[in-house]
Amino acid sequence: MGMFKKLAVLAGAAGAVGSYVKKNPEKVNQAVDKAARFADQKTKGKYSDKINGVTQKVSDATKPRPAH
């Protein structure tokens, strides 16, 4: 598969993910929280700060934006 075709596929997937996140922010946050707990448990807390930072960024990104 050519590089441009791969980029087009990735762009389409990113668009689909963005659409899903906008429609289902609660489900996304739940899934991220579950994955974060799993990763934290498997790493025995070694990367807790980094995991919590990513979880917070996702939470911030899924908050509803005020309409202008």
C-alpha positions in Angstrom: 0.0 0.0 0.0 1.4 3.4 -1.0 2.2 6.0 1.6 -0.5 8.4 0.5 -3.1 5.6 0.6 -2.1 4.7 4.1 -2.3 8.4 5.1 -5.8 8.6 3.6 -6.9 5.5 5.5 -5.5 6.9 8.8 -7.2 10.2 8.2 -10.5 8.4 7.6 -10.0 6.4 10.8 -9.1 9.6 12.8 -12.3 11.2 11.5 -14.4 8.3 12.6 -12.8 8.3 16.0 -13.4 12.0 16.4 -17.0 11.6 15.5 -17.4 8.8 18.0 -15.8 10.8 20.8 -18.1 13.7 20.1 -21.2 11.5 20.2 -20.1 9.3 23.2 -17.8 11.2 25.5 -19.0 9.2 28.6 -18.2 5.9 27.0 -14.8 7.1 25.9 -13.9 8.3 29.4 -15.1 5.0 30.9 -12.9 3.1 28.5 -9.9 5.3 29.1 -10.3 5.0 32.8 -10.6 1.2 32.6 -7.5 1.0 30.4 -5.6 3.4 32.7 -6.4 1.2 35.8 -5.3 -1.9 33.9 -2.0 -0.3 32.8 -1.3 1.1 36.2 -2.0 -2.3 37.8 0.3 -4.1 35.3 3.1 -1.6 35.8 2.6 -1.7 39.5 2.2 2.1 39.7 5.6 2.8 38.0 4.0 5.1 35.4 1.0 6.4 37.5 1.9 10.1 36.9 2.1 9.6 33.1 -1.1 7.5 33.0 -3.0 10.0 35.1 -1.8 12.8 32.8 -3.1 11.1 29.7 -6.4 10.3 31.4 -6.8 13.9 32.4 -6.0 15.1 28.8 -8.7 12.8 27.5 -11.1 14.0 30.1 -10.4 17.6 29.2 -10.8 16.9 25.5 -14.2 15.2 25.9 -15.7 18.0 28.0 -18.5 19.8 26.2 -17.5 23.2 24.7 -19.7 26.2 25.3 -21.4 27.4 22.2 -20.5 30.9 20.9 
